[in-house]
Amino acid sequence: MKRLTEKQKRILSFIRVFTVKTGCAPTVREIGQTFGIKSTNGVSCHLKAIEAKGRLKRNEFMPRGIEVLDNLRIRFGGEVG
């Protein structure tokens, strides 16, 4: 798995904490406001890079369609939990 940049690590951490606290993922605009990124396209570029590195999954057609993938635990027998 490719390494994340420091900014990508901070964005991923923010998404994880936001999701735990609120029960849903942040919007692209909420991520932009938190990190001072004025363009939603700029946020999308960061998210695409993180996704390409296998750390999250996105559904671009849903406003909160971001899922962090690096919290998966594989149990013996092949079950994912």
Backbone as ProteinMPNN parsed JSONL, in Angstrom:
{"seq_chain_A": "MKRLTEKQKRILSFIRVFTVKTGCAPTVREIGQTFGIKSTNGVSCHLKAIEAKGRLKRNEFMPRGIEVLDNLRIRFGGEVG", "coords_chain_A": {"N_chain_A": [[0.852, -1.175, 0.0], [0.587, 2.204, -0.847], [2.214, 5.052, 0.634], [0.738, 7.687, 2.538], [0.647, 11.265, 2.161], [1.48, 13.875, 4.535], [-0.649, 15.729, 4.71], [-2.706, 14.242, 3.539], [-2.9, 12.225, 5.44], [-3.856, 13.713, 7.612], [-6.331, 14.549, 6.597], [-7.615, 12.06, 6.223], [-7.676, 11.174, 8.876], [-9.337, 13.161, 9.971], [-11.736, 12.57, 8.598], [-12.27, 10.038, 9.633], [-12.592, 10.572, 12.453], [-14.7, 12.467, 12.382], [-16.727, 10.872, 11.291], [-17.065, 8.938, 13.304], [-17.904, 10.573, 15.425], [-20.28, 11.798, 14.432], [-21.733, 9.89, 13.083], [-21.946, 9.829, 10.377], [-20.251, 10.411, 7.262], [-18.13, 13.275, 6.499], [-19.044, 16.043, 4.324], [-17.712, 17.046, 1.1], [-17.412, 19.802, 1.093], [-17.357, 20.363, 3.871], [-14.943, 19.147, 4.56], [-13.212, 20.742, 3.061], [-13.616, 23.272, 4.312], [-12.575, 22.752, 6.846], [-9.869, 22.319, 6.328], [-9.043, 24.56, 5.007], [-9.265, 24.609, 2.256], [-10.374, 26.027, -0.53], [-11.591, 25.298, -2.92], [-13.867, 22.87, -4.077], [-13.029, 21.055, -5.91], [-10.321, 20.861, -5.339], [-10.405, 19.521, -2.876], [-11.579, 17.152, -3.77], [-9.501, 16.171, -5.367], [-7.581, 15.51, -3.416], [-9.029, 13.514, -2.075], [-9.349, 11.611, -4.119], [-6.688, 10.861, -4.476], [-6.142, 9.666, -1.995], [-7.965, 7.605, -2.107], [-6.93, 6.195, -4.309], [-4.734, 5.146, -3.117], [-5.772, 3.179, -1.645], [-7.06, 3.609, 0.806], [-9.568, 4.683, 1.278], [-13.007, 4.573, 0.203], [-15.085, 5.879, -2.262], [-18.302, 7.218, -3.117], [-19.166, 9.112, -5.51], [-21.603, 10.137, -6.175], [-23.111, 10.508, -3.986], [-23.68, 12.765, -1.322], [-22.385, 12.37, 1.14], [-20.744, 10.236, 0.68], [-18.356, 8.733, 1.557], [-16.119, 6.329, 2.662], [-14.006, 5.039, 5.073], [-11.412, 2.749, 4.697], [-9.264, 1.519, 6.021], [-9.764, 0.507, 8.54], [-10.645, -2.036, 8.649], [-10.892, -5.321, 9.902], [-9.692, -8.516, 9.527], [-11.06, -11.547, 10.221], [-10.238, -14.846, 11.389], [-10.914, -17.416, 9.117], [-11.759, -15.888, 7.082], [-13.736, -13.938, 7.308], [-14.854, -10.577, 7.214], [-14.746, -7.925, 9.463]], "CA_chain_A": [[0.0, 0.0, 0.0], [1.381, 3.423, -0.946], [2.17, 5.914, 1.804], [-0.001, 8.94, 2.431], [1.347, 12.484, 2.545], [1.016, 14.362, 5.837], [-1.981, 16.337, 4.549], [-3.639, 13.146, 3.31], [-3.093, 11.57, 6.744], [-4.726, 14.575, 8.419], [-7.683, 14.484, 6.019], [-8.164, 10.74, 6.54], [-7.958, 11.177, 10.306], [-10.521, 13.995, 10.155], [-12.902, 11.814, 8.118], [-12.51, 8.962, 10.604], [-13.113, 11.16, 13.691], [-15.998, 13.057, 12.06], [-17.674, 9.773, 11.1], [-17.339, 8.346, 14.622], [-18.66, 11.528, 16.24], [-21.593, 12.173, 13.898], [-22.427, 8.742, 12.507], [-21.917, 9.922, 8.917], [-19.019, 11.012, 6.743], [-18.252, 14.698, 6.163], [-19.177, 16.396, 2.911], [-16.505, 17.62, 0.498], [-17.334, 21.194, 1.572], [-16.934, 20.348, 5.273], [-13.512, 18.848, 4.558], [-12.563, 21.949, 2.57], [-13.667, 24.306, 5.346], [-11.684, 22.356, 7.936], [-8.464, 22.38, 5.915], [-8.764, 25.8, 4.292], [-9.239, 24.35, 0.813], [-11.545, 26.775, -1.001], [-12.199, 24.648, -4.08], [-14.296, 21.484, -3.879], [-12.189, 20.251, -6.787], [-9.086, 20.614, -4.594], [-10.707, 18.455, -1.914], [-11.782, 15.926, -4.554], [-8.179, 15.667, -5.779], [-7.0, 14.844, -2.248], [-9.79, 12.286, -1.816], [-9.013, 10.655, -5.178], [-5.344, 10.349, -4.195], [-6.258, 8.761, -0.844], [-8.684, 6.427, -2.618], [-5.998, 5.452, -5.163], [-3.794, 4.471, -2.228], [-6.496, 2.081, -1.007], [-7.435, 3.928, 2.17], [-10.991, 4.976, 1.39], [-13.863, 4.282, -0.948], [-16.011, 6.995, -2.461], [-19.416, 7.204, -4.048], [-19.224, 10.532, -5.862], [-22.983, 10.542, -6.415], [-23.742, 10.712, -2.676], [-23.009, 13.877, -0.65], [-21.552, 11.872, 2.24], [-20.375, 8.907, 0.205], [-16.956, 8.438, 1.824], [-15.96, 5.236, 3.622], [-12.612, 4.737, 5.395], [-11.207, 1.306, 4.544], [-8.148, 0.941, 6.759], [-10.171, 0.022, 9.853], [-11.172, -3.387, 8.526], [-10.161, -6.4, 10.547], [-10.054, -9.791, 8.911], [-11.097, -12.62, 11.206], [-9.89, -16.162, 10.89], [-12.009, -17.963, 8.337], [-11.995, -15.006, 5.961], [-14.79, -12.96, 7.511], [-14.414, -9.202, 7.417], [-15.59, -7.32, 10.508]], "C_chain_A": [[0.9, 1.242, 0.0], [1.18, 4.29, 0.291], [1.4, 7.198, 1.502], [0.918, 10.113, 2.766], [0.802, 12.92, 3.907], [-0.394, 14.956, 5.745], [-3.037, 15.252, 4.335], [-3.915, 12.399, 4.611], [-4.042, 12.386, 7.616], [-6.158, 14.536, 7.911], [-8.339, 13.153, 6.364], [-8.535, 10.643, 8.022], [-9.209, 12.002, 10.61], [-11.781, 13.242, 9.75], [-13.269, 10.734, 9.129], [-13.157, 9.514, 11.875], [-14.509, 11.742, 13.464], [-17.059, 11.965, 11.961], [-18.042, 9.122, 12.429], [-18.219, 9.274, 15.452], [-20.086, 11.751, 15.758], [-22.392, 11.014, 13.335], [-22.522, 8.791, 10.991], [-20.623, 10.615, 8.495], [-19.217, 12.501, 6.486], [-18.485, 14.904, 4.671], [-17.845, 16.946, 2.409], [-16.332, 19.058, 0.992], [-16.878, 21.265, 3.032], [-15.436, 20.046, 5.389], [-12.743, 20.088, 4.116], [-12.519, 23.055, 3.614], [-12.682, 24.001, 6.474], [-10.224, 22.564, 7.576], [-8.114, 23.625, 5.101], [-8.603, 25.614, 2.793], [-10.517, 24.963, 0.241], [-12.296, 26.069, -2.124], [-12.627, 23.219, -3.734], [-13.494, 20.546, -4.779], [-10.858, 19.923, -6.105], [-9.27, 19.502, -3.576], [-10.863, 17.133, -2.657], [-10.456, 15.323, -5.006], [-7.492, 14.944, -4.628], [-7.699, 13.509, -1.988], [-9.481, 11.21, -2.861], [-7.641, 10.039, -4.936], [-5.371, 9.353, -3.038], [-6.955, 7.468, -1.274], [-7.755, 5.563, -3.47], [-4.976, 4.681, -4.332], [-4.486, 3.406, -1.376], [-6.98, 2.347, 0.399], [-8.882, 4.325, 2.357], [-11.697, 4.651, 0.087], [-14.86, 5.424, -1.035], [-17.137, 6.633, -3.402], [-19.669, 8.668, -4.372], [-20.644, 11.037, -6.09], [-23.763, 10.727, -5.118], [-22.989, 11.823, -1.951], [-22.08, 13.438, 0.477], [-21.05, 10.456, 1.936], [-18.9, 8.587, 0.347], [-16.884, 7.368, 2.906], [-14.477, 4.958, 3.822], [-12.437, 3.221, 5.389], [-10.132, 0.72, 5.45], [-8.498, 0.498, 8.168], [-10.695, -1.405, 9.812], [-10.282, -4.382, 9.25], [-10.628, -7.701, 9.91], [-9.947, -10.872, 9.978], [-10.642, -13.915, 10.564], [-11.114, -16.752, 10.194], [-12.426, -17.036, 7.219], [-13.108, -13.991, 6.127], [-14.195, -11.585, 7.73], [-15.336, -8.576, 8.45], [-15.147, -5.976, 10.906]], "O_chain_A": [[1.864, 1.313, 0.763], [0.12, 4.267, 0.916], [1.412, 7.715, 0.385], [1.852, 9.974, 3.555], [-0.212, 12.4, 4.374], [-1.232, 14.707, 6.612], [-4.134, 15.333, 4.887], [-5.048, 11.984, 4.855], [-4.922, 11.833, 8.276], [-7.098, 14.494, 8.704], [-9.504, 13.125, 6.759], [-9.581, 10.097, 8.373], [-10.045, 11.591, 11.415], [-12.781, 13.269, 10.467], [-14.444, 10.542, 9.442], [-14.168, 8.979, 12.33], [-15.406, 11.526, 14.279], [-18.162, 12.117, 12.488], [-19.206, 8.79, 12.656], [-19.163, 8.826, 16.104], [-21.003, 11.879, 16.569], [-23.6, 11.135, 13.128], [-23.109, 7.899, 10.377], [-19.991, 11.316, 9.285], [-20.345, 12.948, 6.276], [-18.161, 14.039, 3.857], [-16.961, 17.273, 3.201], [-15.212, 19.48, 1.279], [-16.091, 22.142, 3.388], [-14.747, 20.63, 6.226], [-11.736, 20.445, 4.726], [-11.488, 23.706, 3.782], [-12.03, 24.907, 6.994], [-9.424, 22.946, 8.43], [-7.01, 23.729, 4.566], [-7.888, 26.373, 2.139], [-11.615, 24.471, 0.501], [-13.509, 26.23, -2.258], [-11.849, 22.451, -3.169], [-13.302, 19.377, -4.447], [-10.328, 18.825, -6.277], [-8.403, 18.641, -3.424], [-10.337, 16.108, -2.222], [-10.302, 14.102, -5.025], [-6.89, 13.889, -4.827], [-7.048, 12.5, -1.716], [-9.364, 10.032, -2.524], [-7.443, 8.845, -5.159], [-4.706, 8.318, -3.09], [-6.575, 6.376, -0.852], [-7.785, 4.337, -3.368], [-4.421, 3.682, -4.791], [-3.868, 2.805, -0.497], [-7.287, 1.404, 1.128], [-9.383, 4.309, 3.482], [-11.082, 4.48, -0.966], [-15.405, 5.878, -0.029], [-16.968, 5.86, -4.345], [-20.31, 9.38, -3.599], [-20.862, 12.245, -6.186], [-24.947, 11.066, -5.148], [-21.758, 11.822, -1.963], [-21.073, 14.099, 0.729], [-20.952, 9.606, 2.821], [-18.252, 8.21, -0.63], [-17.523, 7.495, 3.951], [-13.763, 4.672, 2.861], [-13.222, 2.498, 6.002], [-10.1, -0.498, 5.628], [-7.599, 0.141, 8.93], [-11.141, -1.93, 10.832], [-9.055, -4.282, 9.204], [-11.828, -7.944, 9.776], [-8.885, -11.084, 10.563], [-10.661, -14.057, 9.342], [-12.237, -16.583, 10.669], [-13.352, -17.352, 6.473], [-13.406, -13.249, 5.19], [-13.146, -11.447, 8.36], [-16.558, -8.676, 8.34], [-15.763, -5.354, 11.772]]}, "name": "protein", "num_of_chains": 1, "seq": "MKRLTEKQKRILSFIRVFTVKTGCAPTVREIGQTFGIKSTNGVSCHLKAIEAKGRLKRNEFMPRGIEVLDNLRIRFGGEVG"}
